[in-house]
Amino acid sequence: MPRAIRGVLIECEPAIKSIIVHLDSKNNDFIIEDLDEQHLVIKENMVFLLKQKLEERLKETYRPEEPLADSD
């Protein structure tokens, strides 16, 4: 008998989607359905955890730009 899973439609840029797919590739914890290059259906009860993991990953790769020194 089929079982229903509650999901949330996520729209994001392809770069962010690729990070989410990579995070999900280990245990298949997050993604219910990969719809197209900008849309995913995520398990409703995993949205908060996914946001946390995505923020951690983005902090690893994000380097704030240093202010440009005036060349006057």
Predicted model as a PDB file, atoms N, CA, C, CB and O in Angstrom, pLDDT in the B-factor column:
MODEL        1                                                                  
ATOM      1  N   MET A   1       0.840  -1.180   0.000  1.00 85.00           N  
ATOM      2  CA  MET A   1       0.000   0.000   0.000  1.00 85.00           C  
ATOM      3  C   MET A   1       0.885   1.244   0.000  1.00 85.00           C  
ATOM      4  CB  MET A   1      -0.956  -0.002   1.218  1.00 85.00           C  
ATOM      5  O   MET A   1       1.807   1.334   0.811  1.00 85.00           O  
ATOM      6  N   PRO A   2       0.629   2.208  -0.891  1.00 85.00           N  
ATOM      7  CA  PRO A   2       1.439   3.428  -0.940  1.00 85.00           C  
ATOM      8  C   PRO A   2       1.314   4.249   0.342  1.00 85.00           C  
ATOM      9  CB  PRO A   2       1.032   4.279  -2.136  1.00 85.00           C  
ATOM     10  O   PRO A   2       0.289   4.241   1.023  1.00 85.00           O  
ATOM     11  N   ARG A   3       2.377   4.937   0.631  1.00 87.00           N  
ATOM     12  CA  ARG A   3       2.406   5.783   1.816  1.00 87.00           C  
ATOM     13  C   ARG A   3       2.703   7.217   1.388  1.00 87.00           C  
ATOM     14  CB  ARG A   3       3.464   5.277   2.842  1.00 87.00           C  
ATOM     15  O   ARG A   3       3.611   7.457   0.593  1.00 87.00           O  
ATOM     16  N   ALA A   4       1.946   8.155   1.911  1.00 89.00           N  
ATOM     17  CA  ALA A   4       2.130   9.567   1.554  1.00 89.00           C  
ATOM     18  C   ALA A   4       3.169  10.210   2.472  1.00 89.00           C  
ATOM     19  CB  ALA A   4       0.784  10.335   1.640  1.00 89.00           C  
ATOM     20  O   ALA A   4       3.241   9.920   3.666  1.00 89.00           O  
ATOM     21  N   ILE A   5       3.965  11.087   1.874  1.00 89.00           N  
ATOM     22  CA  ILE A   5       4.967  11.845   2.621  1.00 89.00           C  
ATOM     23  C   ILE A   5       4.686  13.323   2.392  1.00 89.00           C  
ATOM     24  CB  ILE A   5       6.434  11.465   2.182  1.00 89.00           C  
ATOM     25  O   ILE A   5       4.574  13.772   1.250  1.00 89.00           O  
ATOM     26  N   ARG A   6       4.571  14.080   3.483  1.00 93.00           N  
ATOM     27  CA  ARG A   6       4.328  15.516   3.354  1.00 93.00           C  
ATOM     28  C   ARG A   6       5.599  16.185   2.868  1.00 93.00           C  
ATOM     29  CB  ARG A   6       3.859  16.136   4.701  1.00 93.00           C  
ATOM     30  O   ARG A   6       6.696  15.910   3.354  1.00 93.00           O  
ATOM     31  N   GLY A   7       5.424  17.075   1.889  1.00 95.00           N  
ATOM     32  CA  GLY A   7       6.577  17.747   1.319  1.00 95.00           C  
ATOM     33  C   GLY A   7       6.366  19.232   1.154  1.00 95.00           C  
ATOM     34  O   GLY A   7       5.245  19.736   1.229  1.00 95.00           O  
ATOM     35  N   VAL A   8       7.471  19.925   0.927  1.00 96.00           N  
ATOM     36  CA  VAL A   8       7.482  21.363   0.731  1.00 96.00           C  
ATOM     37  C   VAL A   8       8.188  21.631  -0.600  1.00 96.00           C  
ATOM     38  CB  VAL A   8       8.192  22.107   1.929  1.00 96.00           C  
ATOM     39  O   VAL A   8       9.272  21.105  -0.852  1.00 96.00           O  
ATOM     40  N   LEU A   9       7.566  22.451  -1.445  1.00 96.00           N  
ATOM     41  CA  LEU A   9       8.164  22.818  -2.714  1.00 96.00           C  
ATOM     42  C   LEU A   9       9.199  23.910  -2.474  1.00 96.00           C  
ATOM     43  CB  LEU A   9       7.087  23.285  -3.724  1.00 96.00           C  
ATOM     44  O   LEU A   9       8.896  24.952  -1.895  1.00 96.00           O  
ATOM     45  N   ILE A  10      10.418  23.657  -2.926  1.00 94.00           N  
ATOM     46  CA  ILE A  10      11.524  24.601  -2.765  1.00 94.00           C  
ATOM     47  C   ILE A  10      11.918  25.107  -4.150  1.00 94.00           C  
ATOM     48  CB  ILE A  10      12.748  23.934  -2.035  1.00 94.00           C  
ATOM     49  O   ILE A  10      12.110  24.322  -5.078  1.00 94.00           O  
ATOM     50  N   GLU A  11      12.035  26.424  -4.275  1.00 96.00           N  
ATOM     51  CA  GLU A  11      12.542  27.025  -5.505  1.00 96.00           C  
ATOM     52  C   GLU A  11      13.861  27.710  -5.164  1.00 96.00           C  
ATOM     53  CB  GLU A  11      11.506  28.043  -6.128  1.00 96.00           C  
ATOM     54  O   GLU A  11      13.925  28.520  -4.239  1.00 96.00           O  
ATOM     55  N   CYS A  12      14.908  27.385  -5.909  1.00 93.00           N  
ATOM     56  CA  CYS A  12      16.222  27.959  -5.622  1.00 93.00           C  
ATOM     57  C   CYS A  12      17.042  28.033  -6.898  1.00 93.00           C  
ATOM     58  CB  CYS A  12      16.964  27.129  -4.552  1.00 93.00           C  
ATOM     59  O   CYS A  12      16.660  27.485  -7.932  1.00 93.00           O  
ATOM     60  N   GLU A  13      18.156  28.706  -6.812  1.00 94.00           N  
ATOM     61  CA  GLU A  13      19.078  28.803  -7.931  1.00 94.00           C  
ATOM     62  C   GLU A  13      19.737  27.448  -8.150  1.00 94.00           C  
ATOM     63  CB  GLU A  13      20.143  29.904  -7.684  1.00 94.00           C  
ATOM     64  O   GLU A  13      19.885  26.670  -7.207  1.00 94.00           O  
ATOM     65  N   PRO A  14      20.131  27.161  -9.385  1.00 94.00           N  
ATOM     66  CA  PRO A  14      20.760  25.869  -9.666  1.00 94.00           C  
ATOM     67  C   PRO A  14      21.997  25.570  -8.804  1.00 94.00           C  
ATOM     68  CB  PRO A  14      21.147  25.816 -11.114  1.00 94.00           C  
ATOM     69  O   PRO A  14      22.240  24.414  -8.456  1.00 94.00           O  
ATOM     70  N   ALA A  15      22.766  26.585  -8.463  1.00 92.00           N  
ATOM     71  CA  ALA A  15      23.951  26.366  -7.626  1.00 92.00           C  
ATOM     72  C   ALA A  15      23.564  25.883  -6.226  1.00 92.00           C  
ATOM     73  CB  ALA A  15      24.777  27.658  -7.525  1.00 92.00           C  
ATOM     74  O   ALA A  15      24.186  24.970  -5.683  1.00 92.00           O  
ATOM     75  N   ILE A  16      22.535  26.501  -5.650  1.00 92.00           N  
ATOM     76  CA  ILE A  16      22.056  26.095  -4.326  1.00 92.00           C  
ATOM     77  C   ILE A  16      21.443  24.706  -4.407  1.00 92.00           C  
ATOM     78  CB  ILE A  16      21.024  27.111  -3.773  1.00 92.00           C  
ATOM     79  O   ILE A  16      21.632  23.884  -3.511  1.00 92.00           O  
ATOM     80  N   LYS A  17      20.711  24.447  -5.481  1.00 94.00           N  
ATOM     81  CA  LYS A  17      20.102  23.130  -5.655  1.00 94.00           C  
ATOM     82  C   LYS A  17      21.172  22.050  -5.700  1.00 94.00           C  
ATOM     83  CB  LYS A  17      19.253  23.090  -6.933  1.00 94.00           C  
ATOM     84  O   LYS A  17      20.994  20.976  -5.124  1.00 94.00           O  
ATOM     85  N   SER A  18      22.277  22.322  -6.378  1.00 93.00           N  
ATOM     86  CA  SER A  18      23.337  21.313  -6.457  1.00 93.00           C  
ATOM     87  C   SER A  18      23.937  21.026  -5.079  1.00 93.00           C  
ATOM     88  CB  SER A  18      24.439  21.775  -7.423  1.00 93.00           C  
ATOM     89  O   SER A  18      24.318  19.890  -4.798  1.00 93.00           O  
ATOM     90  N   ILE A  19      24.024  22.035  -4.225  1.00 92.00           N  
ATOM     91  CA  ILE A  19      24.509  21.827  -2.851  1.00 92.00           C  
ATOM     92  C   ILE A  19      23.516  20.957  -2.090  1.00 92.00           C  
ATOM     93  CB  ILE A  19      24.718  23.190  -2.116  1.00 92.00           C  
ATOM     94  O   ILE A  19      23.917  20.036  -1.379  1.00 92.00           O  
ATOM     95  N   ILE A  20      22.223  21.243  -2.234  1.00 93.00           N  
ATOM     96  CA  ILE A  20      21.189  20.452  -1.555  1.00 93.00           C  
ATOM     97  C   ILE A  20      21.230  19.001  -2.029  1.00 93.00           C  
ATOM     98  CB  ILE A  20      19.789  21.057  -1.806  1.00 93.00           C  
ATOM     99  O   ILE A  20      21.139  18.080  -1.218  1.00 93.00           O  
ATOM    100  N   VAL A  21      21.365  18.797  -3.330  1.00 94.00           N  
ATOM    101  CA  VAL A  21      21.443  17.435  -3.878  1.00 94.00           C  
ATOM    102  C   VAL A  21      22.668  16.715  -3.316  1.00 94.00           C  
ATOM    103  CB  VAL A  21      21.500  17.467  -5.433  1.00 94.00           C  
ATOM    104  O   VAL A  21      22.603  15.532  -2.983  1.00 94.00           O  
ATOM    105  N   HIS A  22      23.774  17.433  -3.214  1.00 92.00           N  
ATOM    106  CA  HIS A  22      24.986  16.826  -2.651  1.00 92.00           C  
ATOM    107  C   HIS A  22      24.777  16.455  -1.178  1.00 92.00           C  
ATOM    108  CB  HIS A  22      26.186  17.792  -2.792  1.00 92.00           C  
ATOM    109  O   HIS A  22      25.181  15.374  -0.751  1.00 92.00           O  
ATOM    110  N   LEU A  23      24.149  17.344  -0.402  1.00 92.00           N  
ATOM    111  CA  LEU A  23      23.871  17.041   1.003  1.00 92.00           C  
ATOM    112  C   LEU A  23      22.967  15.818   1.136  1.00 92.00           C  
ATOM    113  CB  LEU A  23      23.225  18.249   1.690  1.00 92.00           C  
ATOM    114  O   LEU A  23      23.116  15.022   2.063  1.00 92.00           O  
ATOM    115  N   ASP A  24      22.035  15.677   0.207  1.00 93.00           N  
ATOM    116  CA  ASP A  24      21.077  14.571   0.256  1.00 93.00           C  
ATOM    117  C   ASP A  24      21.673  13.261  -0.256  1.00 93.00           C  
ATOM    118  CB  ASP A  24      19.844  14.919  -0.555  1.00 93.00           C  
ATOM    119  O   ASP A  24      21.160  12.191   0.068  1.00 93.00           O  
ATOM    120  N   SER A  25      22.723  13.322  -1.032  1.00 91.00           N  
ATOM    121  CA  SER A  25      23.252  12.134  -1.704  1.00 91.00           C  
ATOM    122  C   SER A  25      23.750  11.058  -0.736  1.00 91.00           C  
ATOM    123  CB  SER A  25      24.373  12.534  -2.622  1.00 91.00           C  
ATOM    124  O   SER A  25      23.765   9.879  -1.089  1.00 91.00           O  
ATOM    125  N   LYS A  26      24.150  11.438   0.455  1.00 87.00           N  
ATOM    126  CA  LYS A  26      24.700  10.454   1.406  1.00 87.00           C  
ATOM    127  C   LYS A  26      23.618   9.543   1.976  1.00 87.00           C  
ATOM    128  CB  LYS A  26      25.419  11.171   2.550  1.00 87.00           C  
ATOM    129  O   LYS A  26      23.775   8.322   1.978  1.00 87.00           O  
ATOM    130  N   ASN A  27      22.512  10.130   2.463  1.00 88.00           N  
ATOM    131  CA  ASN A  27      21.497   9.330   3.162  1.00 88.00           C  
ATOM    132  C   ASN A  27      20.093   9.465   2.596  1.00 88.00           C  
ATOM    133  CB  ASN A  27      21.470   9.710   4.599  1.00 88.00           C  
ATOM    134  O   ASN A  27      19.172   8.809   3.082  1.00 88.00           O  
ATOM    135  N   ASN A  28      19.910  10.294   1.587  1.00 89.00           N  
ATOM    136  CA  ASN A  28      18.572  10.563   1.035  1.00 89.00           C  
ATOM    137  C   ASN A  28      17.591  11.008   2.127  1.00 89.00           C  
ATOM    138  CB  ASN A  28      18.029   9.310   0.325  1.00 89.00           C  
ATOM    139  O   ASN A  28      16.461  10.526   2.205  1.00 89.00           O  
ATOM    140  N   ASP A  29      18.050  11.930   2.955  1.00 90.00           N  
ATOM    141  CA  ASP A  29      17.239  12.414   4.074  1.00 90.00           C  
ATOM    142  C   ASP A  29      16.280  13.536   3.704  1.00 90.00           C  
ATOM    143  CB  ASP A  29      18.134  12.883   5.169  1.00 90.00           C  
ATOM    144  O   ASP A  29      15.271  13.716   4.387  1.00 90.00           O  
ATOM    145  N   PHE A  30      16.555  14.291   2.657  1.00 94.00           N  
ATOM    146  CA  PHE A  30      15.828  15.531   2.411  1.00 94.00           C  
ATOM    147  C   PHE A  30      14.888  15.501   1.205  1.00 94.00           C  
ATOM    148  CB  PHE A  30      16.799  16.628   2.230  1.00 94.00           C  
ATOM    149  O   PHE A  30      13.720  15.868   1.328  1.00 94.00           O  
ATOM    150  N   ILE A  31      15.369  15.079   0.074  1.00 95.00           N  
ATOM    151  CA  ILE A  31      14.643  15.224  -1.192  1.00 95.00           C  
ATOM    152  C   ILE A  31      13.633  14.104  -1.398  1.00 95.00           C  
ATOM    153  CB  ILE A  31      15.621  15.254  -2.360  1.00 95.00           C  
ATOM    154  O   ILE A  31      13.958  12.921  -1.295  1.00 95.00           O  
ATOM    155  N   ILE A  32      12.396  14.507  -1.693  1.00 94.00           N  
ATOM    156  CA  ILE A  32      11.362  13.555  -2.108  1.00 94.00           C  
ATOM    157  C   ILE A  32      11.386  13.435  -3.620  1.00 94.00           C  
ATOM    158  CB  ILE A  32       9.952  13.995  -1.612  1.00 94.00           C  
ATOM    159  O   ILE A  32      11.363  12.333  -4.168  1.00 94.00           O  
ATOM    160  N   GLU A  33      11.432  14.601  -4.302  1.00 94.00           N  
ATOM    161  CA  GLU A  33      11.387  14.606  -5.766  1.00 94.00           C  
ATOM    162  C   GLU A  33      12.222  15.761  -6.306  1.00 94.00           C  
ATOM    163  CB  GLU A  33       9.927  14.712  -6.272  1.00 94.00           C  
ATOM    164  O   GLU A  33      12.125  16.890  -5.824  1.00 94.00           O  
ATOM    165  N   ASP A  34      13.026  15.475  -7.290  1.00 94.00           N  
ATOM    166  CA  ASP A  34      13.808  16.476  -8.006  1.00 94.00           C  
ATOM    167  C   ASP A  34      13.012  16.819  -9.265  1.00 94.00           C  
ATOM    168  CB  ASP A  34      15.275  15.953  -8.352  1.00 94.00           C  
ATOM    169  O   ASP A  34      12.950  16.017 -10.197  1.00 94.00           O  
ATOM    170  N   LEU A  35      12.403  18.009  -9.296  1.00 94.00           N  
ATOM    171  CA  LEU A  35      11.473  18.352 -10.370  1.00 94.00           C  
ATOM    172  C   LEU A  35      12.154  18.902 -11.618  1.00 94.00           C  
ATOM    173  CB  LEU A  35      10.482  19.353  -9.870  1.00 94.00           C  
ATOM    174  O   LEU A  35      11.918  18.406 -12.719  1.00 94.00           O  
ATOM    175  N   ASP A  36      12.985  19.907 -11.461  1.00 94.00           N  
ATOM    176  CA  ASP A  36      13.722  20.487 -12.583  1.00 94.00           C  
ATOM    177  C   ASP A  36      14.936  21.209 -12.023  1.00 94.00           C  
ATOM    178  CB  ASP A  36      12.823  21.461 -13.423  1.00 94.00           C  
ATOM    179  O   ASP A  36      15.304  21.003 -10.867  1.00 94.00           O  
ATOM    180  N   GLU A  37      15.561  22.058 -12.839  1.00 93.00           N  
ATOM    181  CA  GLU A  37      16.823  22.677 -12.405  1.00 93.00           C  
ATOM    182  C   GLU A  37      16.665  23.698 -11.275  1.00 93.00           C  
ATOM    183  CB  GLU A  37      17.477  23.347 -13.578  1.00 93.00           C  
ATOM    184  O   GLU A  37      17.664  24.100 -10.679  1.00 93.00           O  
ATOM    185  N   GLN A  38      15.440  24.126 -10.966  1.00 95.00           N  
ATOM    186  CA  GLN A  38      15.246  25.107  -9.894  1.00 95.00           C  
ATOM    187  C   GLN A  38      14.235  24.678  -8.835  1.00 95.00           C  
ATOM    188  CB  GLN A  38      14.808  26.407 -10.484  1.00 95.00           C  
ATOM    189  O   GLN A  38      13.968  25.449  -7.913  1.00 95.00           O  
ATOM    190  N   HIS A  39      13.665  23.482  -8.930  1.00 96.00           N  
ATOM    191  CA  HIS A  39      12.617  23.077  -8.003  1.00 96.00           C  
ATOM    192  C   HIS A  39      12.866  21.688  -7.422  1.00 96.00           C  
ATOM    193  CB  HIS A  39      11.273  23.108  -8.698  1.00 96.00           C  
ATOM    194  O   HIS A  39      13.237  20.748  -8.125  1.00 96.00           O  
ATOM    195  N   LEU A  40      12.649  21.597  -6.115  1.00 95.00           N  
ATOM    196  CA  LEU A  40      12.743  20.334  -5.397  1.00 95.00           C  
ATOM    197  C   LEU A  40      11.538  20.213  -4.472  1.00 95.00           C  
ATOM    198  CB  LEU A  40      14.077  20.236  -4.595  1.00 95.00           C  
ATOM    199  O   LEU A  40      10.975  21.218  -4.039  1.00 95.00           O  
ATOM    200  N   VAL A  41      11.149  18.987  -4.176  1.00 96.00           N  
ATOM    201  CA  VAL A  41      10.176  18.747  -3.110  1.00 96.00           C  
ATOM    202  C   VAL A  41      10.971  18.116  -1.971  1.00 96.00           C  
ATOM    203  CB  VAL A  41       8.960  17.811  -3.590  1.00 96.00           C  
ATOM    204  O   VAL A  41      11.601  17.071  -2.133  1.00 96.00           O  
ATOM    205  N   ILE A  42      10.925  18.776  -0.813  1.00 96.00           N  
ATOM    206  CA  ILE A  42      11.695  18.388   0.362  1.00 96.00           C  
ATOM    207  C   ILE A  42      10.741  17.856   1.427  1.00 96.00           C  
ATOM    208  CB  ILE A  42      12.523  19.587   0.909  1.00 96.00           C  
ATOM    209  O   ILE A  42       9.613  18.333   1.548  1.00 96.00           O  
ATOM    210  N   LYS A  43      11.191  16.871   2.198  1.00 95.00           N  
ATOM    211  CA  LYS A  43      10.391  16.359   3.315  1.00 95.00           C  
ATOM    212  C   LYS A  43      10.112  17.502   4.283  1.00 95.00           C  
ATOM    213  CB  LYS A  43      11.121  15.181   4.043  1.00 95.00           C  
ATOM    214  O   LYS A  43      11.020  18.221   4.698  1.00 95.00           O  
ATOM    215  N   GLU A  44       8.843  17.652   4.630  1.00 95.00           N  
ATOM    216  CA  GLU A  44       8.435  18.784   5.467  1.00 95.00           C  
ATOM    217  C   GLU A  44       9.157  18.803   6.808  1.00 95.00           C  
ATOM    218  CB  GLU A  44       6.937  18.746   5.697  1.00 95.00           C  
ATOM    219  O   GLU A  44       9.546  19.869   7.285  1.00 95.00           O  
ATOM    220  N   ASN A  45       9.339  17.651   7.412  1.00 94.00           N  
ATOM    221  CA  ASN A  45       9.951  17.613   8.739  1.00 94.00           C  
ATOM    222  C   ASN A  45      11.470  17.796   8.700  1.00 94.00           C  
ATOM    223  CB  ASN A  45       9.617  16.303   9.413  1.00 94.00           C  
ATOM    224  O   ASN A  45      12.110  17.848   9.751  1.00 94.00           O  
ATOM    225  N   MET A  46      12.054  17.896   7.502  1.00 94.00           N  
ATOM    226  CA  MET A  46      13.502  18.054   7.376  1.00 94.00           C  
ATOM    227  C   MET A  46      13.917  19.446   6.896  1.00 94.00           C  
ATOM    228  CB  MET A  46      14.041  17.018   6.429  1.00 94.00           C  
ATOM    229  O   MET A  46      15.108  19.700   6.714  1.00 94.00           O  
ATOM    230  N   VAL A  47      12.973  20.333   6.693  1.00 94.00           N  
ATOM    231  CA  VAL A  47      13.285  21.664   6.153  1.00 94.00           C  
ATOM    232  C   VAL A  47      14.216  22.431   7.090  1.00 94.00           C  
ATOM    233  CB  VAL A  47      11.992  22.468   5.922  1.00 94.00           C  
ATOM    234  O   VAL A  47      15.191  23.027   6.632  1.00 94.00           O  
ATOM    235  N   PHE A  48      13.935  22.426   8.382  1.00 95.00           N  
ATOM    236  CA  PHE A  48      14.755  23.176   9.334  1.00 95.00           C  
ATOM    237  C   PHE A  48      16.191  22.643   9.349  1.00 95.00           C  
ATOM    238  CB  PHE A  48      14.143  23.101  10.748  1.00 95.00           C  
ATOM    239  O   PHE A  48      17.143  23.424   9.327  1.00 95.00           O  
ATOM    240  N   LEU A  49      16.346  21.322   9.387  1.00 95.00           N  
ATOM    241  CA  LEU A  49      17.679  20.724   9.388  1.00 95.00           C  
ATOM    242  C   LEU A  49      18.416  21.030   8.086  1.00 95.00           C  
ATOM    243  CB  LEU A  49      17.584  19.208   9.598  1.00 95.00           C  
ATOM    244  O   LEU A  49      19.615  21.308   8.098  1.00 95.00           O  
ATOM    245  N   LEU A  50      17.706  20.978   6.976  1.00 94.00           N  
ATOM    246  CA  LEU A  50      18.317  21.298   5.685  1.00 94.00           C  
ATOM    247  C   LEU A  50      18.811  22.744   5.662  1.00 94.00           C  
ATOM    248  CB  LEU A  50      17.314  21.062   4.542  1.00 94.00           C  
ATOM    249  O   LEU A  50      19.906  23.018   5.171  1.00 94.00           O  
ATOM    250  N   LYS A  51      18.010  23.665   6.191  1.00 94.00           N  
ATOM    251  CA  LYS A  51      18.435  25.072   6.246  1.00 94.00           C  
ATOM    252  C   LYS A  51      19.724  25.216   7.046  1.00 94.00           C  
ATOM    253  CB  LYS A  51      17.326  25.950   6.866  1.00 94.00           C  
ATOM    254  O   LYS A  51      20.629  25.950   6.649  1.00 94.00           O  
ATOM    255  N   GLN A  52      19.807  24.510   8.181  1.00 94.00           N  
ATOM    256  CA  GLN A  52      21.009  24.582   9.013  1.00 94.00           C  
ATOM    257  C   GLN A  52      22.224  24.056   8.270  1.00 94.00           C  
ATOM    258  CB  GLN A  52      20.811  23.798  10.307  1.00 94.00           C  
ATOM    259  O   GLN A  52      23.278  24.691   8.273  1.00 94.00           O  
ATOM    260  N   LYS A  53      22.087  22.906   7.637  1.00 93.00           N  
ATOM    261  CA  LYS A  53      23.206  22.311   6.914  1.00 93.00           C  
ATOM    262  C   LYS A  53      23.621  23.175   5.719  1.00 93.00           C  
ATOM    263  CB  LYS A  53      22.839  20.901   6.443  1.00 93.00           C  
ATOM    264  O   LYS A  53      24.808  23.295   5.416  1.00 93.00           O  
ATOM    265  N   LEU A  54      22.648  23.766   5.051  1.00 92.00           N  
ATOM    266  CA  LEU A  54      22.938  24.641   3.920  1.00 92.00           C  
ATOM    267  C   LEU A  54      23.679  25.893   4.385  1.00 92.00           C  
ATOM    268  CB  LEU A  54      21.641  25.028   3.192  1.00 92.00           C  
ATOM    269  O   LEU A  54      24.632  26.320   3.734  1.00 92.00           O  
ATOM    270  N   GLU A  55      23.259  26.481   5.492  1.00 92.00           N  
ATOM    271  CA  GLU A  55      23.953  27.649   6.038  1.00 92.00           C  
ATOM    272  C   GLU A  55      25.393  27.313   6.414  1.00 92.00           C  
ATOM    273  CB  GLU A  55      23.207  28.187   7.262  1.00 92.00           C  
ATOM    274  O   GLU A  55      26.306  28.099   6.160  1.00 92.00           O  
ATOM    275  N   GLU A  56      25.594  26.133   7.025  1.00 91.00           N  
ATOM    276  CA  GLU A  56      26.946  25.709   7.383  1.00 91.00           C  
ATOM    277  C   GLU A  56      27.811  25.589   6.135  1.00 91.00           C  
ATOM    278  CB  GLU A  56      26.913  24.370   8.141  1.00 91.00           C  
ATOM    279  O   GLU A  56      28.950  26.055   6.117  1.00 91.00           O  
ATOM    280  N   ARG A  57      27.277  24.971   5.103  1.00 91.00           N  
ATOM    281  CA  ARG A  57      28.030  24.775   3.867  1.00 91.00           C  
ATOM    282  C   ARG A  57      28.356  26.112   3.219  1.00 91.00           C  
ATOM    283  CB  ARG A  57      27.246  23.891   2.890  1.00 91.00           C  
ATOM    284  O   ARG A  57      29.464  26.305   2.718  1.00 91.00           O  
ATOM    285  N   LEU A  58      27.393  27.044   3.225  1.00 89.00           N  
ATOM    286  CA  LEU A  58      27.634  28.344   2.607  1.00 89.00           C  
ATOM    287  C   LEU A  58      28.659  29.154   3.394  1.00 89.00           C  
ATOM    288  CB  LEU A  58      26.328  29.123   2.494  1.00 89.00           C  
ATOM    289  O   LEU A  58      29.435  29.906   2.804  1.00 89.00           O  
ATOM    290  N   LYS A  59      28.671  29.010   4.720  1.00 88.00           N  
ATOM    291  CA  LYS A  59      29.671  29.710   5.530  1.00 88.00           C  
ATOM    292  C   LYS A  59      31.075  29.197   5.224  1.00 88.00           C  
ATOM    293  CB  LYS A  59      29.362  29.545   7.028  1.00 88.00           C  
ATOM    294  O   LYS A  59      32.041  29.957   5.281  1.00 88.00           O  
ATOM    295  N   GLU A  60      31.192  27.901   4.898  1.00 85.00           N  
ATOM    296  CA  GLU A  60      32.488  27.324   4.560  1.00 85.00           C  
ATOM    297  C   GLU A  60      33.047  27.934   3.277  1.00 85.00           C  
ATOM    298  CB  GLU A  60      32.371  25.809   4.414  1.00 85.00           C  
ATOM    299  O   GLU A  60      34.256  28.129   3.151  1.00 85.00           O  
ATOM    300  N   THR A  61      32.170  28.229   2.338  1.00 79.00           N  
ATOM    301  CA  THR A  61      32.628  28.698   1.032  1.00 79.00           C  
ATOM    302  C   THR A  61      32.559  30.204   0.863  1.00 79.00           C  
ATOM    303  CB  THR A  61      31.826  28.051  -0.039  1.00 79.00           C  
ATOM    304  O   THR A  61      33.158  30.745  -0.067  1.00 79.00           O  
ATOM    305  N   TYR A  62      31.849  30.890   1.733  1.00 71.00           N  
ATOM    306  CA  TYR A  62      31.647  32.338   1.594  1.00 71.00           C  
ATOM    307  C   TYR A  62      32.776  33.093   2.269  1.00 71.00           C  
ATOM    308  CB  TYR A  62      30.290  32.766   2.192  1.00 71.00           C  
ATOM    309  O   TYR A  62      33.100  32.848   3.431  1.00 71.00           O  
ATOM    310  N   ARG A  63      33.363  34.000   1.535  1.00 68.00           N  
ATOM    311  CA  ARG A  63      34.370  34.897   2.101  1.00 68.00           C  
ATOM    312  C   ARG A  63      33.898  36.307   1.877  1.00 68.00           C  
ATOM    313  CB  ARG A  63      35.780  34.668   1.468  1.00 68.00           C  
ATOM    314  O   ARG A  63      33.788  36.748   0.733  1.00 68.00           O  
ATOM    315  N   PRO A  64      33.614  37.030   2.947  1.00 67.00           N  
ATOM    316  CA  PRO A  64      33.154  38.404   2.765  1.00 67.00           C  
ATOM    317  C   PRO A  64      34.231  39.236   2.062  1.00 67.00           C  
ATOM    318  CB  PRO A  64      32.786  39.036   4.128  1.00 67.00           C  
ATOM    319  O   PRO A  64      35.427  39.104   2.321  1.00 67.00           O  
ATOM    320  N   GLU A  65      33.763  40.078   1.182  1.00 70.00           N  
ATOM    321  CA  GLU A  65      34.696  40.940   0.460  1.00 70.00           C  
ATOM    322  C   GLU A  65      35.263  41.986   1.407  1.00 70.00           C  
ATOM    323  CB  GLU A  65      34.004  41.616  -0.746  1.00 70.00           C  
ATOM    324  O   GLU A  65      34.551  42.578   2.218  1.00 70.00           O  
ATOM    325  N   GLU A  66      36.543  42.189   1.279  1.00 65.00           N  
ATOM    326  CA  GLU A  66      37.175  43.210   2.097  1.00 65.00           C  
ATOM    327  C   GLU A  66      36.910  44.560   1.439  1.00 65.00           C  
ATOM    328  CB  GLU A  66      38.712  42.944   2.264  1.00 65.00           C  
ATOM    329  O   GLU A  66      36.917  44.660   0.212  1.00 65.00           O  
ATOM    330  N   PRO A  67      36.675  45.601   2.243  1.00 67.00           N  
ATOM    331  CA  PRO A  67      36.428  46.915   1.652  1.00 67.00           C  
ATOM    332  C   PRO A  67      37.641  47.368   0.851  1.00 67.00           C  
ATOM    333  CB  PRO A  67      36.089  47.949   2.743  1.00 67.00           C  
ATOM    334  O   PRO A  67      38.786  47.146   1.245  1.00 67.00           O  
ATOM    335  N   LEU A  68      37.368  47.999  -0.265  1.00 61.00           N  
ATOM    336  CA  LEU A  68      38.451  48.495  -1.113  1.00 61.00           C  
ATOM    337  C   LEU A  68      39.096  49.723  -0.458  1.00 61.00           C  
ATOM    338  CB  LEU A  68      37.921  48.846  -2.538  1.00 61.00           C  
ATOM    339  O   LEU A  68      38.405  50.629   0.007  1.00 61.00           O  
ATOM    340  N   ALA A  69      40.401  49.733  -0.431  1.00 65.00           N  
ATOM    341  CA  ALA A  69      41.106  50.888   0.127  1.00 65.00           C  
ATOM    342  C   ALA A  69      41.068  52.022  -0.891  1.00 65.00           C  
ATOM    343  CB  ALA A  69      42.582  50.526   0.503  1.00 65.00           C  
ATOM    344  O   ALA A  69      41.219  51.802  -2.093  1.00 65.00           O  
ATOM    345  N   ASP A  70      40.864  53.230  -0.393  1.00 61.00           N  
ATOM    346  CA  ASP A  70      40.875  54.399  -1.292  1.00 61.00           C  
ATOM    347  C   ASP A  70      42.277  54.567  -1.852  1.00 61.00           C  
ATOM    348  CB  ASP A  70      40.416  55.703  -0.546  1.00 61.00           C  
ATOM    349  O   ASP A  70      43.262  54.517  -1.115  1.00 61.00           O  
ATOM    350  N   SER A  71      42.356  54.762  -3.131  1.00 55.00           N  
ATOM    351  CA  SER A  71      43.665  54.939  -3.767  1.00 55.00           C  
ATOM    352  C   SER A  71      43.995  56.417  -3.977  1.00 55.00           C  
ATOM    353  CB  SER A  71      43.703  54.203  -5.109  1.00 55.00           C  
ATOM    354  O   SER A  71      44.804  56.770  -4.835  1.00 55.00           O  
ATOM    355  N   ASP A  72      43.358  57.268  -3.181  1.00 54.00           N  
ATOM    356  CA  ASP A  72      43.608  58.713  -3.314  1.00 54.00           C  
ATOM    357  C   ASP A  72      44.942  59.097  -2.768  1.00 54.00           C  
ATOM    358  CB  ASP A  72      42.538  59.510  -2.618  1.00 54.00           C  
ATOM    359  O   ASP A  72      45.308  60.272  -2.801  1.00 54.00           O  
TER     360      ASP A  72                                                      
ENDMDL                                                                          
END                                                                             
